[in-house]
Amino acid sequence: MAQAAGTLSGGEQQMLAIGRGMMAEPRLLILDEPSLGLSPLLVEEMFALIRRLNADGLPILLVEQNVVQSLEVAARAYILENGQFALSGTADAVRDNPELRRAYLGM
C-alpha cells in the first residue's frame, strides 16, 4: 500500500523516521523525544523497538522526558535541570536516587 508519510499517524511517522535513520547503518542512533505525542500503547512499542535495537548492538543516545520508560532501557542517565546536570550515573543508581524527584519533578 502506498501512503504519503505526512498522512501517517504520529506513531507511524516516528517509526518511519527511525527506519529511515537505520537505512544509513548508523554507528550511533540519536533519538530526540521519540515518544512525544504518542498514545500509551505506541509509547510501549517505541520503547520495545529501542530496547531491541540496543540489544542488537546499536548504541543509542536518547533524549526523553519520559523518565520512567527511559531509565528502564538506559545503561546511564543524565538528568538536566535548567540546562545543568542535576544528576548522573547508572540508570539503576539514578532511578533509586531521591534527588530524582526533586530534579525531575521539582518536589
Contacts in CASP RR format, 6 or more apart in sequence:
PFRMAT RR
TARGET T0000
AUTHOR 0000-0000-0000
METHOD contacts of the structure
MODEL  1
MAQAAGTLSGGEQQMLAIGRGMMAEPRLLILDEPSLGLSPLLVEEMFALI
RRLNADGLPILLVEQNVVQSLEVAARAYILENGQFALSGTADAVRDNPEL
RRAYLGM
5 13 0 8 1.000
5 16 0 8 1.000
6 13 0 8 1.000
8 16 0 8 1.000
10 37 0 8 1.000
10 38 0 8 1.000
10 42 0 8 1.000
11 38 0 8 1.000
11 42 0 8 1.000
11 46 0 8 1.000
14 34 0 8 1.000
14 35 0 8 1.000
14 38 0 8 1.000
14 42 0 8 1.000
14 46 0 8 1.000
15 46 0 8 1.000
15 49 0 8 1.000
18 29 0 8 1.000
18 31 0 8 1.000
18 34 0 8 1.000
18 49 0 8 1.000
18 53 0 8 1.000
21 29 0 8 1.000
22 29 0 8 1.000
22 53 0 8 1.000
26 58 0 8 1.000
27 59 0 8 1.000
28 58 0 8 1.000
28 59 0 8 1.000
28 60 0 8 1.000
28 61 0 8 1.000
29 53 0 8 1.000
29 58 0 8 1.000
29 59 0 8 1.000
29 60 0 8 1.000
29 61 0 8 1.000
30 60 0 8 1.000
30 61 0 8 1.000
30 63 0 8 1.000
31 50 0 8 1.000
31 60 0 8 1.000
31 61 0 8 1.000
31 62 0 8 1.000
31 63 0 8 1.000
31 64 0 8 1.000
32 63 0 8 1.000
33 63 0 8 1.000
33 64 0 8 1.000
33 65 0 8 1.000
34 46 0 8 1.000
34 50 0 8 1.000
34 62 0 8 1.000
34 64 0 8 1.000
35 42 0 8 1.000
35 43 0 8 1.000
35 46 0 8 1.000
35 47 0 8 1.000
35 64 0 8 1.000
35 66 0 8 1.000
35 69 0 8 1.000
36 65 0 8 1.000
38 46 0 8 1.000
43 66 0 8 1.000
43 69 0 8 1.000
47 69 0 8 1.000
47 72 0 8 1.000
47 73 0 8 1.000
50 60 0 8 1.000
50 62 0 8 1.000
50 73 0 8 1.000
51 73 0 8 1.000
53 60 0 8 1.000
54 60 0 8 1.000
54 73 0 8 1.000
60 73 0 8 1.000
62 70 0 8 1.000
62 73 0 8 1.000
62 74 0 8 1.000
64 70 0 8 1.000
67 79 0 8 1.000
67 100 0 8 1.000
67 104 0 8 1.000
70 77 0 8 1.000
71 77 0 8 1.000
71 91 0 8 1.000
71 94 0 8 1.000
71 95 0 8 1.000
72 91 0 8 1.000
74 91 0 8 1.000
75 90 0 8 1.000
75 91 0 8 1.000
76 88 0 8 1.000
76 89 0 8 1.000
76 90 0 8 1.000
76 91 0 8 1.000
77 87 0 8 1.000
77 88 0 8 1.000
77 89 0 8 1.000
77 90 0 8 1.000
77 91 0 8 1.000
77 94 0 8 1.000
77 95 0 8 1.000
78 85 0 8 1.000
78 87 0 8 1.000
78 88 0 8 1.000
78 89 0 8 1.000
79 85 0 8 1.000
79 86 0 8 1.000
79 87 0 8 1.000
79 88 0 8 1.000
79 94 0 8 1.000
79 100 0 8 1.000
79 103 0 8 1.000
79 104 0 8 1.000
80 86 0 8 1.000
81 103 0 8 1.000
81 104 0 8 1.000
86 99 0 8 1.000
86 103 0 8 1.000
87 94 0 8 1.000
87 97 0 8 1.000
87 99 0 8 1.000
87 100 0 8 1.000
87 103 0 8 1.000
88 94 0 8 1.000
94 100 0 8 1.000
101 107 0 8 1.000
END
